[in-house]
Amino acid sequence: MLADTPLARSSFLLAFVAAAALSFALTPLVRRIAAALGVLDTPDPRKIHVGAVPRWGGAAVGIAVAFAIASVLVASPALRAALFSGSSLIRWGALGAGTLVILVTGMVDDARGLSASLKLFLEIAAATLVVFAAPFPHAFAFGPATSAHEIGPLGAIFAVLWIVTLTNAVNMTDVVDGVAGGLGAIAALALGIVGIALGRVVAAIVLLGLAGALVGFLPHNFRKRRMFLGDSGSLVIGFLLGAASLVGLTQRGVWLLLPAVLALGLPLAECCITVLRRTARAVTIERALKDPERFVMKGGHPKLFTPDARHIPHRLLGLGLSKPAAIATLYAGAALLGGLAYLSVSRPWMGLWGGVLAALAFTYVATRWFYEELRLLDRGALLPLFDNPFVHRRATHAAFDAAAASLAFLATTALLDGIPPETGGAWLRAGVVIAATLAGLRLGGIYRASYLNAGLAEAIKASRAVLLGSVLAWIGWLVAFGALWPLPEWLLYTYVLLTFVVGARLLSRLLLFSHERATAGTRRVLIYGAGRAGRRALGHMLGNPALGFLPLGFVDDEKGLAGAEVNGYPVHGGNGELEEILTRLEVSDLVMASPSLSPLRRAEITRVCGRSGVRVVTFAVQWNPEASSPTDPLSRLSSPLLSPLPSGEGKPDESLALMVHETSSRPPSPEVRGGQGVRTNEDGTELGSGVVIA
C-alpha cells in the first residue's frame, strides 16, 4: 500500500510543514495588501474585537495549501503516478477548481459584500462540480467493517448538501479569533490521519496540507498586528473539509459516514444549533386570549441568514469564560471528536458509542446552559397538540394503543428471544397479543375517560385497563397456541405496555406542569406548609400566570420534611430558620398554606416577615353562592382569580384574595370546615373559607 511506504510518510510530513511555513510567511504580505485596499473588518455590536482588522487571511491559506501539494507532487513520482491515473486527475482537478471558486467568492464578499443568496448559489455550483466529477457515492456505511446502505441517485443530492453544509458550518464558527482556524486545523488533521489509515494518500495529503496552512496562519490571528481569515478563509476551510472528507472517505462507491461526522462534529453542531434556535425563536406558544385554558402557536420569520451574537463561542464567553479559556474548551472538544473519528475506523463500535455519548452531552449542555429557546417542552411546544379534537377521539387512542402494544411485543421478543428466523409465526403471535390487549383495554373502560390534564384517578383507571388487557393477551396466547406464554416475556410485555399507555395518558399533565414551572412569574414566593393545602397552592400558582408568582419551594416546621422535595420543589426548615431562609432566597412573598397553624405561630411568622420586608399571603378555598342560586353555595365552577378582601393582619387596600369556587353536590368536607374556617352571612348562611393575601 502506497501509504505505508517511507516516501509516502515523508510526503505527508512535507505537505504539513511546507503549508505551515508558506502560510506563516505569506500572511503578513497578504495583510499589507488587504489593509492597503481597505479590506477591513470593522467592529459592530455583534463582534467582540476593537479596531479595524484586515481580512483575506483565506488567500494566504489557500495559496499555501496549493503550493504545498505541488511541492509534494514534485518530490514524489509515485504520488504523481497515483494522482494522474484513471479518474483521479479529474476528481482532484474538480476539487481544485471548486476551491478556487469559493476562494474568489469569499474574497469578493470580504471586500465588497455579497448577498447570502448569491453566495449560496456559488457554493452549490462549486459543490456540484466536485460531486459529479468524483463520482458521487451510491451507498454509505458507518465504518469500514460495517454493512453498506444503498441510497442510489440520492447520493448526489446528499453529497452536495454535505459540502454546502460544511462550507457554511465553518463560516458560522468564525466569530472569535482562532476558532474557525483552530477547529479546521484539528478536523483536517484528524481526517488526514483517518485517510492514512484507510490508504487514501491523495486525500490525506490535501487534508494535512490544509491543517499545516491553518497552523501557520493561527499565530497571526492572535498577535497584536493580527489578521482575520474572513469569508475567504472560513468558506475555503469548510469547502475543503467537506469535499476532501467526501472524496477521500469514499471507497468503491461507499462513503464512510461516521469518521467524517465525528471529525467535523463541532462545526456541524454549530450549524444545526443555529438553524434550530433561530427557527425556535420564531415560534411562540401562548394561552388563547378568549380561552386561557387553550394554547395557540404563533410563528414568524426565522431569519436563518441574519447574523447574531449567539453562536457557541459567544455563549462560552457569556458563561464567564475568558477568551483563551473558551478557545481551549473548543479545541479540547474538537480533539476529543477527532480521536473518536480515528476510533471509528480502528474500533468502530467504540467510535459509534463514543459519538452517541458526546452528542447526548452536547445536547444537554446546549439546552441547559446555552440556549433556553431549545427547551421545547418548557416552552410548551406540544401543548397546542392536545387542543386538537382529533387527539381526543377514541379511534386515535385505540390506534396509539395498538402501536404501543406492537412496540411492546416487538421489544419483548427482541430482548428475550432475539429476532425470530421465521416471520410468519411471529406475525401470528403479535396479532393474537395485540387483538387481545385492545379488547382488554376496551373492557377496562380506558376509552370512556378524558385524559386532558389527567391525574391520579385517570392513571389508576388506565393501569387497571392495561393489566386487564395484558391478562387477556396471556389467555389469548394460551387458547391460540395451546401453551403458556413464558412468564418473563409476559411480565416484560406488561411493563413496557404500561409505560407506553399510562405515560401517554399523563403526557399532557406532565407537559403542562413543565411549561407552567418554566414560565412562572417574577415574584419570588415561598409556601409555608408542605401538606395538601401547600401542594394545592403550588398548583394554583403554576396554573395562573397572571398571579406573577415564581415558586421557590416550601418551608415547614416539621423537621422530618427538611431537605425533602414535594412536587419537585425543595422543603426548607422552619423553626428558628425562617428569617435566614427568607433572606438567603430573596423571598418577596410568603404564602401561608398550613390550616393547622396556631394563631401564635401565625403571628410570629408575620412579625418575621415584617422585619424582612416580605408580604404575607394566606391561601385557602372559599365557597361562594351564585346570585342566581342563593340557597346552593356550590352551584358553579370558576377559575382561580385575585380580588380585594379585607384582612385582619394588614390594611384593607393592601390585601388580596385567591378565590377558588368548586362544584360539588356535597357540603364542604370536615377538613375544609374545621381547618380553613367557615364564613357565614348575617342570616347564618354558610359562605365557606377564604384565601387572604395580607
N, C-alpha and C positions, 0 to 999 in steps of 0.2 A: 504494500500500500504506500502511495506517494507520501502520505502524511507521516509515516514512520521513518522516512529516510533522514539522515543528518542534514542534507541540503534543504529539505522541506522545513525542518526545525529551525535552521538558520534563516530561512526566508520569513518565517513567522516573526522572529525577533527583529529582522531587518525592517519589516513593514511597520512594526510598532515604534522602533527607535527612530527611523527616518521620518515618519509622520510627526512624532513628537518634536524632533529638532526643527523640522521645517515650519511647523505651526508656531513654535516659540519664536523663531526668527522672523517670520513674515508678519506676525500680528502687529508689532509697532509700526511697520511700514503701512499696513492697511489702516491702522488707526489714524496716522497723519493724513492719509488721503481722505478718509471719511470726515475728519474734522475740517479739512480744507474745503470740502464740497458741502459742508453743513448737514451731513447725515448724522443727526444727533438725537438722542433720546432725552427729551426734556421732562422734568418732574411734573406730576399731576397728583390729585388726591388718591388715585388708585395705586401709585407707585411709592416705594419707600426710599429711593435714592435721592440725593441732594445734588443739584447742579446737572448741567447737560453732559451726557456721556456719549462718545462716538459709538455707532453701530457698525454693521458689516463684518463682525467677527466671523460669521459663517464663510465669508470669502477666503479668509486665511485657512480655516479648517478644510474647506473643500479643495483648495489648491494643494494643501499638504497631503491630503489623502490621495489625490490623483498622482502626484509626483512620487509618493512612497510606493504605490502599486507599480508604477512604471519602473522604478529602480529595482524592485523585486523581480519583475519580468526580465529586465536586462541581465540581472545576476543569475537567473535560474533558467537554463534551457529546458529542463523537464517541466517547469511550470508553464513556459511558453507553449510547449507542445500540448500540455493539458488544456490550456486556455483556447488554443486555436483548433482543437479537434472537435469534429461534429458540430453540434449546435451551441457549444459553449461560447463561441465568439459572438453569436447573435444575442444570446441571453445576457451576457455581461456588457456587451455594447449597448443594448437597450437600457440596462441599468444606468450606465454612464450618461446616456442621452437624457433619460428621465431625471437624473440628479441635476444635470445642468439646467434643465427647465425649471426645476424647483429652486435652484440657487439664484437664477436670474429673477424669478418671481419674488423671492424674498428680498433681494437687493432693491428691486424697484419699490416694493412695499415699504422698506426701511427709509428710502429716500423721498418718495412722493406719496405713498399710501395707495392701497388698492382696496376695492370693495371685497367684502367677505365672499360674495357670490362668485366673483371673478377668480379669486384665489382658489376657491373650492373647485371650480371648473378646471383650472390648470392642474390642480392636484389629481383630479380624476383622470385627466388626459395622460399625464405622466405615468400614473399607476397602470392605466390600461395598456400603455406601450410596453411596460415591463411584463405584465401578466401574459399578454398574448405572444410575446417573444420568448417566454421562459421554457416550455409552455406551462399552463396553469395546472395545479393538482386536481385530480379527479376523485381523490379519497383522502381521508385524514385518519391518523392514529394518535393515541396519547403518547406512545413511545415506540422505540424500535422493536420491542418484544411483544407489543400488544397487537390485537387484530385491527385491520383497517375497516373503515366505514365509508362506503361509496356515497358520493354526492353528485357525481356526473357533471353536467354543464354548470350546475350551481357553483362548482369550484371556482369558475372565473369571476362570478359576482362576489363570492366570498373573498377571493384574493384581492380584488380591487378595494373592497371595503376595508380589509385588513390594513393595506398600505396607507390609505387615506386616513383611517382612524389613528394609526401610529403617528402620521405626519402632524396631525392636529393635537394629539395627546401630548407629545413632547413640547409643542408650542405652548400648551396650557401650563406646563411646569416652569416655563421661563419667566418667573415673576420675582425671583430673588437671585442675587449674584451667586453663580456657581451651581445652581440647582440643575438646570437643563444640561449643562456641560458635564457635571459630575455624574448624574444619573445615566446620561447617554454613554459616558465612558465605561461605567460599571456594567451596563447592559451589553454594550458591544464586546467587552472583554469576556463576559460570561458566554455569550453566543459564539464568540470566536473559539473558546475552549470546547464548547459542545460540538462545533463544526470540526475541530481537530479530532475529537473522539469518534465522530462519525465518518472521518475520512474525507470531508468536504474542504479541500485545500483552498480553492479559489475564494469561497465564501469566508473561510477563516482569515485569509489574508486581508480581504476587504474590511471585515469587522475589526481585526486587530489594527489595521491602518486607521480606521475611524477612532478607535479607543486611544491610540497614540496621539493623534491630532488633537483630540479634546484634552488629553493630559498636558500637552504642550501649550494649549490656549489658556487653561484654567489659571495659571499664575497671573496673567494679565487681567483676569476677571476680578481679582482681589486687591491688586496693588493700587497705589494712590493714582497713578496715571493709567486708569483702567479702561477697559473696552467691553462692550456688550456683544453677545452673539447676534442679537437682533433676530428678526424673522428669517433672514438669510441663513442663520445658523441653526435655529431650532427646527425650522422646516426641513432643512437638509438632513439633520440628525435623525429626525423622525422618519423621513422618507427612506434613508439608507438602512436604518434598523428594520423597518417594515419590509422593504424589498429584499434585503440580504437574508433576513430570517425566513422569508418565504421561499426564495430560490435555493438558499443554502441548506434548508432543512427538508427539502422535498427529495425523496428517493423513489425512483421508479413510479412517479406519479402519486405517491403517498406523502402527505405533509405531516410532519411530527408537530402536533399542536402544543402539547404540554410544555416542552422546553421553551418555546417561543413565548407563551403566555406567562410563564413564571419569570423569565429573564426580564420581560418588559412589564412586569406586574404593576409597578408604581405609576408609570405614565398611563397605562390602561385604566388603573383605578382612578386617577385624576380625571380622565376623560369621562368615565362612566358616572362618577360622583357629580361632576359639573353638569352633565345633562340631566341627571335625576333631580338634583337640588334646584336647578333653575325651573324645571317643569313643576316640581312640588311647590315651589313658592308661588307659582301662578295659579294654583288651585287652593281654594279655601273651603272649609266645612263650617257652616253656620246654622244656628237654630232659625227655623222659619219665623218670620215676623207675625204671621197670623196664628200659627200653632207652634208655640215654643217646644212642644214635645217632639216635633219632627225636625229632621236635619236636611239641609239642602247643600248641594255642591255648586260652587261658583268658580268659573275658570277665566283666566286671562291669557295674554300672550306670554309664552315662556321666556322670550328674549334669549334664545340659546347662544346667539353670536354677540351679545352685549358684554363687554369686559366688566369684571368686577374684582374686588379685593377679598375674595372668599375661597381662594384656592388652598390646597393643603399647606404649602409653605406659609401662607398668610395666617392660617388657623394655628399652626405651631407657634408662630410669633405672638398670636393673640393669647395663647395659654401662658405667656410669660417667659418663653424660652428666648435666649439671646440668638442673634443671627448665626454665630458659629455652632451653637447647640442645635438649632433647628436643622441646619445643613448636615451636621454629623448624624442626626437622627435619620434623616432621609437617606444618607449614604449607607448607614448600617442596614436599613430596611432593604435597600437595593442589593447590597452584598448578600444578605440572607436569601433573598429570592434568586439571586444568581447562583448561589450554592445549590438551592433546590432544583434549579434548571439542570445543572450537571447531574444531580442525583436522579432526575427523571430519566436520564439516558443510561446511567450505570446501574441504578437500583430503582426501577420505575415506580414501584408501589410506595417507596419512601418519599419520592418526589411528589407523587399524587396526593398522599395524605398530608404531607407537609404543606403543600399548596392549599389544601382544603382548610387546615387549621389556620394558616396565615390569612386566608380570605375571611374566615369567621372572626378572627381577632380584629382585622381591619374594619369589618362591618360594625362590630361592637364599638370600637373607638370612634368611628366616624359618626355614628348616631348618638353616642353618649356624650361626647365632648366637642365634636367639630360642628355638626350641622343639625340643629334642632328641627329644621324643616323636613328632615328624613325620618323623624319619629312619626311615621304614618299612623300608627294605632293611637298614639297620644293625640294626634290632630283630628282623629275621628274619620279617617279615610273610608272605612267600611260602614259607618253608621247610616248614610243615606240608603244603602242597600236594604236595610231592614224596614224601611218605609215603603218599599215596593210591594204591592199586593201579591205579586207573583211568588215572592219568597214565602208568604204565609199560607199558600194553598196546600191542601192535603196531598195533592199529587206531587208537588215539589218536595214535600217532606218524605213521601214514600220513595221517590226516585233517589233522593240523597241516602236514605236508609238502605236501599238496595245496593248502591255503590259502596256504602260503608261495610255492609255485610260481605260484599265481594272482596274488598281490600282486606278485611279481617281474615277471611278464609284463605286468601292468597298468601298473606303474611304468615299465617299459622302453618300452612303447608310448606312454604319455602324455608321457614326457620327450623321446623322439626323433621320434615321428610325430604326436603330438597325438591327441586322441580321434577315432577314425575315424567318418565320417558314416554308413556302413552297418555296423550292428552284427552282422548275420548272419555275414559273413566273419570278423569279429573273434572271435566266439564259436567258430567252427570252428578258427581258428588256435590260440586259447587251449586248446581241448580236446585238439588234437594235441600241443601242447607239454607240457601237464600230464600227459597219459597216458604219453608217452614218458619224461618226467622221473621219474615214480613207478616205472616199470618199471626204469629205470637205478638208482634208489636201492635197489630190492629186489635187483637182481642184484649190486649193490655190497656187499650184506650189512649195510646200515645198521640193519636191524631185528633183527639177530641179536646185538646188543651191548646191554649195560646202560649207561645214561648217568647214573646217580645218582653224583654226585661224579666226573664224568668228568675225565680228564686228557689228556695229550698223545697217548697212543695212541688213545683214542677220538676225539679231534679229527681225527687223521690218517685214521682209518678213515672217519669221516663225510665228510671232504673228498674222499677218493677216490670215495666213492659219489656225491657231488654232481657231481663232474666227469664221471663216467660217465653220470649222468642228463642232464647238460647236452649231452654229445656225442650221446646217443640222441635228445634233443629236436631237435638240429640235423639228424640223419639223418631223423627223422620229418618234419620240415619239408620236406626235400628230396624225400622219397618222396611225401608227400601233395600238395604244391603244384608239384612239378616245377621248383623254383627254390631257389637258395641263400638261407638266412637271412642277412640283412646282418650282416657281422662286428661292427660297433659294437653292434648290438642284442643279438647273441648274447653278446658279452663282458659287456655291462651286465647282462643277464639272469643270467649265471653268477655275477657278483659279488654281485648282490642275493640270489640264491638261496643262495649260500654263506654270506652273512652271516646270513640267517634260520635256515637249517637247522643249521649248526655252532654258531651262537650259542645256539640253543635247547638243544642238547646240553650245552653248557658252563654253562648258566644256573645249575643247582643248585650247581655248584662255585663259581661267582663269588658267588652269594648267600651261601653258607656262609662263604666267605672274608671277605666284608664283615661278616657278623654276628659271626664269631669275633674279627675285628680290633676291632670296636666294643665287644665285651663282654669284653675282656681283663681280667686281674686288676689288682691294685694294686701288686705288687712290680715295681719298675722294672728291667728286665733288658736288658743289652747282650750281644750274641752275639759272641764272639771267633772270627772266621773266617767269611768270606762265601762259602765254597765250597759243595760239595754237602752236607757234613755240617752246615754252618751253616743252609742252607735247610731241611734235614730237621728240625733242632732248632726252627726257627721254626714249621714245620708242626705239630710235636707240641705246642708251647706253645699255639698258637691252637686246636688241636683238643682240648685238655684244660683246660677252665676250672678244674678242681679244683686245678691247679698254682698258680693265683693269679698268673701271670706277665703283665706288661704289656711286650711287646717295644718297645724304643726304636729299635732298628736294629742295625747290625753295626759292628765295629771290626776292621781288618785291617792287617797290616804291609805289604802290597803297595801301593806309592804310587799306582799307576795306578787303584786302586779308590776312593781317597778322593774323596768328593763324588758318587759314583755312587749308584744305587738298585738294590736287589735285592729282588724281590717287593714293591715299593712301600715299602721301608724304606731309610733313608739309610745309607751306609757312611762311617764316620769313619776318620781316620788312626790309626795305631797306634804306630809307633816314636817314643818320646820324648814322645808326647802323651797317653798313656793316663791318667795321673793327672789332667790338666786336664780330659779328656773325662768321666771318672767324676764329678768334682766339678760340672762345668757341667750335666750331665744328671741329677744327683742319683740315680745308679745304686745300687740295693740289691744286685743280683746280677750277676755276670759269668759267662756260660755259655761254657765252653771247648769249641769245636766245630771245632778245627783239628788233625786227626790227625797232620799232618806237623810240628807244633811241637816244637822241640828241648827236652830236659829243662832246659837252662839258661834258655831263654826262658820256659818254663813257670814255673820257679822265680822268675824276675824279675817276671813278671806277678802271681804270688801275693803277693810282697812288696809290690808297688804297691797291690794290692787290700787287703792287710792294713793299710797306712798310711791308706787311705781308708775303712776300715770296710765294705768290700764283700765279700760272700760269694762264693766261687768255686765254680762248678758245672761239672762235666765231663760232656759229653754223648757217648754212644756207643751202638752197637747191641749187645745181648747175646743170644746164642743159648743157650737152656737146654733140657735134656732134660726130657720129661714123666716123672713117676714110673712111669706105666704102660708106658713105652717107653724104657728106659734106653739102648738101642742106637741110637735115632734122635733126634738133638738137634734136628731140625727138624720135629717132628710136629704142631704146633698153633699157631694164630694167636690172640693175645690182645691186648687193648688196652694202650696205654702206661699205666704206673702208677708210683707212687712207693713205694719201700721202703728201709729202712735197709741200708746196706752199709758195711763198714769202708773207711776211706780212708787212703792213705799220707800225705796232706797235712794232715789235721786229726784231731780227736778222733772216735772211732767214733760217739759219741752225737750228733754234730753233722753227720754225713754222710748223704746221701740218694742214691738211685739211680733213674734213669728206665729201666725195663726194657722193651725192645721185642722181642717174640717174633714172628718171621715164619715163615710156612710156605713151604717150598721143597723140591724134590726134589734139589737140588744142595748141595754143601758151600759154606761161605762163600766169597765171591769173594776173589781175591788182595788187593783193596783192603782188605777187612774183616780178612783175616788179618794183613796187614803193617801197615796204618795204625792199626787200632783195637786190635790186640793180641789174642791168643787165650788164653783161660783153660783149664786142664785140671784134672781131678780128680787124686787121689793115684795112681790107676791109669793116668793118662795120657789118659783120655777127654777130648776137646775139649768145652769149655763155651762158648767164644766170648768176645766182648768185652763190657765192662760200661760202664754210664753212672754215673758217680760224681759226687755233689754234695758237695763238701767245704767 
